[in-house]
Amino acid sequence: MRTLLAAATLTAAAVAGCGRPTPAPAPAPAAPGEPTNRPLVDNPDYVNWKRFPLGTVVKRKIVASSEVTDGTTTSVETFTLREVTDREVTVERQNTTERSDGSYRADNPPELRKYVRRFPIPAGMSADDFARPARTARKTGEEVLTVLGKPYKAEVYEWTDRTEAGPLAVKVWVSGDMPGRIVRQVMTLPSLRNKTVDEVVAVTIP
């Protein structure tokens, strides 16, 4: 899925020193000498975004805080569906990040992300590796989360990543009914007593 979570949902965590979880492997072309007739897997990001009309927008707010320092770092990620074809979808992502003490603010220019419809499964992997947020993620349950007055039935995944500052615990709620699939995400880094919370704050479907 990250293909999915890749996403730049983790900007605030990086700014706050939490590090980034290891993403699920991105689609990759066959290496030189590798067979090119590997089985294909549907890209979960393509499948998700293709459900929605052009111009669909989802906005996520990511707040990173620490028990040992004052202030927070807040990022707002805006994703807009720009193009859909039978081969790929194009999503525009724009990020704004600022610290609560006013010492830093960045309004980053938009960037385009393309998600192909299908891709060959890399050697040593399976289709299931792309159905989860990360290769080590385990499904721990299902919950219904209410976002902006609408209920979303979400699958809950948890795993631990390694960062330069130590283990990073990740918990994410995922729903195919949400553009971009992430409904909520919480990351904690015990060694630095940091916590990052990622939540959807706006959804616009034309």
MIPAMAR-846532 format. One line per field, with one value per residue: residue number from 1; z, y, x of N, C-alpha, C in turn. Coordinates in steps of 0.05 Angstrom, whole numbers, always signed. Atoms other than C-alpha are relative to their C-alpha. Example, Ala and Ser with C-alpha at 12.3 -4.5 7.8 and 13.67 -1.06 7.14 Angstrom:
num 1 / 2
n_Z +0 / -1
n_Y -24 / -24
n_X +18 / -16
ca_Z +156 / +143
ca_Y -90 / -21
ca_X +246 / +273
c_Z +0 / +14
c_Y +24 / +22
c_X +18 / -15
END
This chain:
num 1 / 2 / 3 / 4 / 5 / 6 / 7 / 8 / 9 / 10 / 11 / 12 / 13 / 14 / 15 / 16 / 17 / 18 / 19 / 20 / 21 / 22 / 23 / 24 / 25 / 26 / 27 / 28 / 29 / 30 / 31 / 32 / 33 / 34 / 35 / 36 / 37 / 38 / 39 / 40 / 41 / 42 / 43 / 44 / 45 / 46 / 47 / 48 / 49 / 50 / 51 / 52 / 53 / 54 / 55 / 56 / 57 / 58 / 59 / 60 / 61 / 62 / 63 / 64 / 65 / 66 / 67 / 68 / 69 / 70 / 71 / 72 / 73 / 74 / 75 / 76 / 77 / 78 / 79 / 80 / 81 / 82 / 83 / 84 / 85 / 86 / 87 / 88 / 89 / 90 / 91 / 92 / 93 / 94 / 95 / 96 / 97 / 98 / 99 / 100 / 101 / 102 / 103 / 104 / 105 / 106 / 107 / 108 / 109 / 110 / 111 / 112 / 113 / 114 / 115 / 116 / 117 / 118 / 119 / 120 / 121 / 122 / 123 / 124 / 125 / 126 / 127 / 128 / 129 / 130 / 131 / 132 / 133 / 134 / 135 / 136 / 137 / 138 / 139 / 140 / 141 / 142 / 143 / 144 / 145 / 146 / 147 / 148 / 149 / 150 / 151 / 152 / 153 / 154 / 155 / 156 / 157 / 158 / 159 / 160 / 161 / 162 / 163 / 164 / 165 / 166 / 167 / 168 / 169 / 170 / 171 / 172 / 173 / 174 / 175 / 176 / 177 / 178 / 179 / 180 / 181 / 182 / 183 / 184 / 185 / 186 / 187 / 188 / 189 / 190 / 191 / 192 / 193 / 194 / 195 / 196 / 197 / 198 / 199 / 200 / 201 / 202 / 203 / 204 / 205 / 206
n_Z +0 / +3 / +19 / -15 / -21 / +9 / +5 / -12 / -24 / -23 / +0 / -27 / -16 / +7 / -10 / -29 / -7 / -4 / +21 / +17 / +1 / +25 / +17 / +15 / +25 / +22 / +25 / +13 / +24 / -3 / +1 / +23 / -2 / -13 / +18 / +1 / +1 / -28 / -5 / -5 / -23 / +1 / -17 / -17 / +2 / +25 / -5 / -18 / +12 / +24 / -9 / -5 / +23 / +2 / -18 / -28 / -17 / -29 / -15 / -25 / -18 / -14 / -22 / -14 / -26 / -17 / -28 / -12 / +10 / +5 / +28 / +19 / +29 / +14 / +29 / +13 / +26 / +17 / +23 / +19 / +23 / +24 / +26 / -2 / +26 / -4 / -7 / -25 / -11 / -8 / -24 / -7 / -29 / -9 / -29 / -15 / -26 / -17 / -29 / -16 / -11 / +21 / +10 / +27 / +16 / +28 / +18 / +21 / +25 / +6 / +15 / +11 / -5 / +18 / -9 / +22 / -5 / -8 / +3 / -6 / -27 / -1 / -8 / -29 / -13 / +8 / +2 / -27 / -10 / +9 / -10 / -27 / -1 / +0 / +1 / -26 / -12 / -6 / -4 / -28 / -4 / +17 / -16 / +15 / -9 / +12 / +9 / +11 / -2 / +16 / -10 / +18 / -11 / +6 / -10 / -17 / +2 / -18 / +4 / -11 / +18 / -12 / +9 / -12 / -28 / -14 / +11 / +5 / +1 / +19 / +1 / +21 / +7 / +30 / +12 / +29 / +5 / -4 / +20 / -11 / -18 / -28 / -16 / -23 / -5 / -25 / -3 / -26 / -1 / -29 / -8 / -1 / -11 / +22 / +11 / +23 / +6 / +27 / +3 / +22 / -10 / +21 / +23 / +20 / +23 / +17
n_Y -24 / -24 / -15 / -17 / -18 / -13 / -25 / -22 / -5 / +2 / -23 / -12 / +18 / -4 / -27 / +1 / +18 / +27 / +18 / +10 / +29 / +12 / +4 / +25 / -3 / -12 / +15 / -3 / +16 / +23 / -6 / +13 / +29 / +12 / +5 / -22 / +11 / +4 / -5 / -28 / -6 / -26 / -20 / -9 / -28 / -4 / +10 / -18 / -26 / +2 / +0 / -27 / -17 / -20 / -23 / +9 / -10 / +8 / -16 / +13 / -16 / +17 / -15 / +14 / -12 / +15 / -5 / -12 / -27 / -14 / -5 / +21 / -5 / +7 / +1 / +4 / +13 / -1 / +17 / -6 / +19 / -16 / +14 / +29 / +15 / +28 / +10 / -12 / -24 / -20 / -14 / -23 / -2 / -25 / +2 / -24 / +8 / -22 / +5 / -17 / -23 / -19 / +0 / +13 / +5 / +6 / +6 / +14 / +1 / +26 / +21 / +20 / +28 / +17 / +28 / +17 / +19 / +26 / +1 / +26 / +5 / +5 / +27 / +3 / -12 / +10 / -21 / -9 / -21 / -26 / -5 / -10 / -25 / +6 / +29 / +11 / -7 / +21 / -10 / +5 / -2 / -18 / -20 / -20 / -27 / -21 / -22 / -22 / +9 / +24 / +23 / +15 / +26 / +0 / +22 / -11 / +14 / -9 / +11 / -15 / -6 / -8 / -26 / -6 / -7 / +23 / +11 / -18 / +15 / -11 / +11 / -14 / +8 / -2 / +6 / -4 / -21 / -26 / -6 / +3 / +23 / -4 / -14 / -10 / +13 / -9 / +11 / -7 / +6 / -1 / -10 / -29 / -6 / -14 / +12 / -13 / +8 / -7 / +3 / -13 / -24 / -10 / +17 / -12 / +18 / -15
n_X +17 / -15 / +15 / +17 / -7 / -24 / +9 / -10 / +15 / -18 / -18 / -3 / -16 / -28 / -8 / -2 / -22 / +9 / -9 / +22 / +3 / -8 / +24 / +2 / -16 / +14 / -2 / -26 / -3 / -18 / -29 / -12 / -4 / +24 / +22 / +19 / +27 / +8 / +29 / +7 / +17 / +14 / -10 / +22 / +4 / +15 / +27 / +13 / +5 / +17 / +28 / +10 / +0 / -21 / +4 / +2 / -21 / -1 / -20 / -7 / -16 / -19 / -11 / -22 / -5 / -19 / +4 / -24 / -4 / +24 / +7 / +7 / -4 / +25 / +0 / +26 / -4 / +24 / -2 / +22 / +0 / -2 / +4 / +5 / +1 / +0 / -27 / -10 / +13 / -18 / +9 / -16 / -4 / -12 / -6 / -7 / -10 / -8 / -3 / +18 / -14 / -5 / -28 / -2 / +24 / -6 / +23 / -14 / +15 / +13 / -14 / +18 / -6 / +14 / +3 / +7 / +22 / -11 / -29 / -11 / -8 / -29 / -9 / -1 / +22 / +26 / +21 / +8 / -18 / +10 / +27 / -3 / -15 / -28 / -4 / +1 / +25 / +19 / +27 / +7 / +28 / +16 / +14 / +15 / -8 / +17 / -15 / +17 / +27 / +5 / -14 / -17 / -9 / -29 / -17 / -21 / -26 / -21 / -26 / -22 / -21 / -25 / -10 / -26 / +5 / +12 / +25 / +22 / +25 / +18 / +28 / +14 / +27 / +1 / +26 / +2 / +20 / -13 / -20 / -27 / +3 / -7 / +20 / -14 / -25 / -14 / -27 / -13 / -28 / -5 / -26 / +1 / +26 / +14 / +24 / +11 / +28 / +8 / +29 / +14 / +15 / +18 / +4 / +18 / +5 / +18
ca_Z +0 / +8 / -56 / -10 / +52 / +17 / +14 / +38 / +97 / +140 / +128 / +198 / +229 / +191 / +210 / +283 / +281 / +282 / +218 / +164 / +167 / +114 / +56 / +22 / -41 / -99 / -167 / -203 / -273 / -284 / -271 / -329 / -341 / -301 / -336 / -359 / -357 / -281 / -254 / -252 / -191 / -189 / -159 / -97 / -106 / -178 / -157 / -101 / -139 / -201 / -160 / -154 / -204 / -229 / -182 / -119 / -63 / +5 / +56 / +114 / +175 / +207 / +276 / +307 / +381 / +435 / +510 / +521 / +480 / +472 / +408 / +350 / +276 / +231 / +159 / +114 / +54 / -2 / -55 / -118 / -172 / -238 / -291 / -299 / -358 / -368 / -354 / -295 / -250 / -235 / -167 / -149 / -79 / -44 / +25 / +74 / +138 / +197 / +269 / +323 / +349 / +281 / +268 / +204 / +149 / +79 / +25 / -23 / -97 / -122 / -149 / -192 / -173 / -223 / -203 / -257 / -263 / -257 / -249 / -247 / -179 / -161 / -150 / -79 / -66 / -71 / -86 / -11 / +1 / -37 / -3 / +64 / +86 / +95 / +86 / +161 / +175 / +208 / +207 / +279 / +268 / +236 / +262 / +238 / +242 / +231 / +190 / +176 / +196 / +150 / +175 / +143 / +155 / +161 / +167 / +222 / +212 / +260 / +253 / +279 / +235 / +249 / +247 / +265 / +332 / +348 / +338 / +309 / +323 / +268 / +269 / +209 / +191 / +117 / +77 / +3 / +11 / +28 / -29 / -17 / +31 / +95 / +146 / +205 / +224 / +290 / +298 / +364 / +375 / +448 / +448 / +434 / +465 / +399 / +371 / +303 / +287 / +215 / +203 / +146 / +155 / +88 / +31 / -32 / -84 / -143
ca_Y +0 / +49 / +52 / +80 / +108 / +131 / +180 / +240 / +232 / +229 / +297 / +323 / +261 / +272 / +346 / +328 / +277 / +215 / +188 / +154 / +85 / +38 / +40 / -21 / -33 / +11 / -20 / -33 / -54 / -119 / -116 / -132 / -206 / -217 / -249 / -198 / -246 / -241 / -244 / -176 / -146 / -92 / -28 / -12 / +62 / +60 / +19 / +67 / +133 / +108 / +102 / +177 / +232 / +281 / +339 / +297 / +328 / +300 / +341 / +310 / +345 / +315 / +340 / +319 / +332 / +312 / +304 / +333 / +397 / +451 / +464 / +423 / +415 / +414 / +392 / +397 / +349 / +363 / +310 / +325 / +274 / +305 / +251 / +180 / +133 / +59 / +55 / +103 / +157 / +223 / +255 / +324 / +330 / +396 / +403 / +461 / +453 / +500 / +500 / +527 / +574 / +608 / +589 / +551 / +551 / +521 / +524 / +472 / +473 / +419 / +354 / +301 / +228 / +175 / +106 / +54 / +5 / -59 / -77 / -140 / -171 / -165 / -229 / -255 / -219 / -235 / -196 / -195 / -152 / -96 / -104 / -81 / -14 / -45 / -115 / -125 / -97 / -142 / -132 / -124 / -111 / -69 / -5 / +46 / +117 / +178 / +232 / +298 / +265 / +204 / +134 / +96 / +21 / +15 / -42 / -30 / -48 / -43 / -53 / -29 / +5 / +18 / +89 / +122 / +141 / +71 / +32 / +70 / +42 / +53 / +43 / +60 / +57 / +44 / +47 / +39 / +89 / +145 / +178 / +159 / +104 / +132 / +151 / +159 / +144 / +147 / +139 / +138 / +140 / +121 / +139 / +212 / +210 / +235 / +224 / +240 / +239 / +241 / +254 / +272 / +343 / +354 / +312 / +342 / +296 / +334
ca_X +0 / +55 / +55 / -1 / +27 / +86 / +61 / +83 / +39 / +100 / +131 / +116 / +147 / +211 / +213 / +203 / +260 / +217 / +246 / +204 / +174 / +200 / +149 / +123 / +165 / +145 / +131 / +197 / +214 / +250 / +325 / +372 / +372 / +307 / +248 / +197 / +138 / +129 / +57 / +22 / -11 / -65 / -39 / -82 / -71 / -96 / -157 / -173 / -166 / -202 / -266 / -271 / -286 / -234 / -224 / -232 / -193 / -171 / -134 / -96 / -67 / -5 / +15 / +82 / +94 / +143 / +136 / +206 / +200 / +149 / +111 / +89 / +103 / +42 / +39 / -22 / -22 / -71 / -83 / -123 / -142 / -120 / -124 / -150 / -136 / -139 / -65 / -53 / -81 / -47 / -53 / -27 / +3 / +18 / +49 / +52 / +93 / +102 / +126 / +82 / +136 / +139 / +211 / +196 / +144 / +146 / +93 / +120 / +101 / +53 / +82 / +49 / +46 / +28 / +1 / +2 / -56 / -15 / +58 / +101 / +111 / +185 / +224 / +217 / +152 / +78 / +14 / -1 / +60 / +25 / -42 / -13 / +16 / +84 / +114 / +117 / +48 / -3 / -78 / -102 / -176 / -231 / -262 / -313 / -284 / -328 / -295 / -331 / -396 / -388 / -372 / -315 / -305 / -230 / -180 / -128 / -55 / +4 / +78 / +145 / +197 / +270 / +296 / +362 / +330 / +303 / +239 / +180 / +111 / +60 / -16 / -58 / -132 / -145 / -210 / -223 / -280 / -230 / -192 / -119 / -143 / -112 / -166 / -120 / -48 / -10 / +65 / +103 / +178 / +191 / +265 / +249 / +180 / +151 / +82 / +54 / -20 / -45 / -119 / -165 / -193 / -228 / -256 / -287 / -318 / -348
c_Z +0 / -22 / +18 / +19 / -7 / +8 / +17 / +24 / +23 / +2 / +29 / +18 / -6 / +11 / +30 / +10 / +5 / -20 / -16 / +2 / -27 / -18 / -12 / -27 / -22 / -24 / -13 / -25 / +4 / -3 / -25 / +5 / +14 / -21 / +1 / +0 / +29 / +2 / +6 / +25 / -5 / +20 / +18 / -2 / -25 / +5 / +17 / -14 / -23 / +8 / +1 / -25 / +0 / +17 / +29 / +16 / +28 / +13 / +27 / +17 / +17 / +22 / +15 / +26 / +16 / +29 / +13 / -11 / -4 / -30 / -16 / -28 / -14 / -30 / -10 / -28 / -15 / -25 / -18 / -24 / -25 / -26 / +6 / -28 / +7 / +8 / +27 / +9 / +8 / +22 / +6 / +31 / +6 / +30 / +11 / +28 / +16 / +29 / +16 / +12 / -22 / -12 / -27 / -13 / -29 / -14 / -25 / -26 / -4 / -16 / -10 / +6 / -19 / +11 / -24 / +8 / +11 / -4 / +6 / +29 / +1 / +11 / +31 / +15 / -10 / -1 / +28 / +11 / -8 / +10 / +29 / -1 / -1 / +1 / +27 / +15 / +5 / +5 / +28 / +5 / -21 / +18 / -19 / +12 / -14 / -6 / -13 / -2 / -16 / +12 / -21 / +14 / -8 / +11 / +16 / -2 / +20 / -7 / +13 / -21 / +15 / -11 / +14 / +30 / +16 / -12 / -2 / -3 / -18 / +1 / -20 / -5 / -29 / -9 / -29 / -7 / +3 / -23 / +12 / +21 / +29 / +14 / +24 / +3 / +25 / +1 / +26 / -1 / +29 / +8 / +2 / +12 / -19 / -8 / -23 / -7 / -27 / -4 / -23 / +11 / -22 / -23 / -18 / -24 / -18 / -7
c_Y +24 / -3 / +18 / +19 / +16 / +26 / +18 / +7 / +4 / +24 / +11 / -18 / +4 / +27 / -2 / -20 / -28 / -19 / -9 / -30 / -10 / -6 / -28 / +5 / +12 / -18 / +5 / -16 / -23 / +9 / -13 / -29 / -14 / -6 / +23 / -11 / -7 / +5 / +30 / +2 / +27 / +19 / +11 / +29 / +7 / -8 / +19 / +27 / -1 / -1 / +28 / +18 / +20 / +24 / -7 / +10 / -12 / +15 / -14 / +19 / -18 / +17 / -17 / +15 / -17 / +7 / +15 / +28 / +13 / +3 / -25 / +7 / -11 / +1 / -4 / -11 / +1 / -16 / +5 / -19 / +17 / -14 / -30 / -11 / -29 / -11 / +11 / +22 / +20 / +16 / +22 / +1 / +27 / +0 / +28 / -9 / +24 / -9 / +19 / +24 / +21 / +0 / -12 / -2 / -4 / -6 / -12 / +0 / -27 / -18 / -20 / -28 / -17 / -29 / -17 / -20 / -27 / +1 / -29 / -3 / -5 / -27 / +0 / +12 / -13 / +23 / +10 / +21 / +28 / +6 / +11 / +26 / -3 / -31 / -13 / +6 / -24 / +13 / -7 / +4 / +18 / +19 / +18 / +27 / +20 / +24 / +20 / -9 / -25 / -24 / -14 / -26 / -4 / -26 / +13 / -17 / +13 / -13 / +18 / +3 / +7 / +27 / +5 / +6 / -24 / -9 / +21 / -17 / +14 / -14 / +17 / -12 / +6 / -7 / +6 / +22 / +28 / +5 / +0 / -21 / +5 / +16 / +13 / -15 / +12 / -13 / +10 / -9 / +2 / +12 / +30 / +10 / +18 / -15 / +17 / -11 / +12 / -5 / +15 / +24 / +11 / -20 / +14 / -18 / +14 / -15
c_X +17 / +20 / -18 / +13 / +24 / -3 / +13 / -17 / +18 / +19 / +4 / +17 / +29 / +10 / +5 / +22 / -9 / +11 / -24 / -2 / +9 / -24 / +0 / +14 / -17 / +3 / +27 / +1 / +19 / +29 / +12 / +5 / -23 / -21 / -20 / -29 / -9 / -30 / -5 / -18 / -14 / +11 / -23 / -5 / -16 / -30 / -16 / -8 / -19 / -30 / -12 / +2 / +24 / -6 / -4 / +24 / -2 / +23 / +5 / +18 / +17 / +13 / +21 / +6 / +19 / -6 / +24 / +5 / -27 / -6 / -5 / +9 / -24 / +4 / -29 / +6 / -26 / +4 / -24 / +3 / -1 / -6 / -4 / -1 / -2 / +27 / +11 / -18 / +22 / -12 / +20 / +2 / +14 / +2 / +7 / +8 / +8 / +3 / -16 / +13 / +7 / +28 / +3 / -27 / +9 / -26 / +13 / -17 / -13 / +19 / -21 / +10 / -17 / -1 / -9 / -21 / +10 / +30 / +9 / +8 / +30 / +7 / +1 / -23 / -26 / -20 / -8 / +18 / -9 / -28 / +2 / +16 / +30 / +3 / -3 / -26 / -18 / -28 / -9 / -30 / -14 / -15 / -15 / +8 / -19 / +18 / -18 / -29 / -7 / +16 / +16 / +8 / +29 / +13 / +23 / +25 / +20 / +26 / +21 / +22 / +25 / +8 / +27 / -3 / -12 / -26 / -22 / -25 / -21 / -27 / -15 / -27 / -4 / -28 / +0 / -20 / +12 / +20 / +28 / +2 / +7 / -23 / +13 / +26 / +13 / +27 / +12 / +29 / +8 / +26 / +1 / -26 / -16 / -25 / -9 / -27 / -8 / -30 / -11 / -16 / -19 / -1 / -20 / -2 / -21 / -26
END
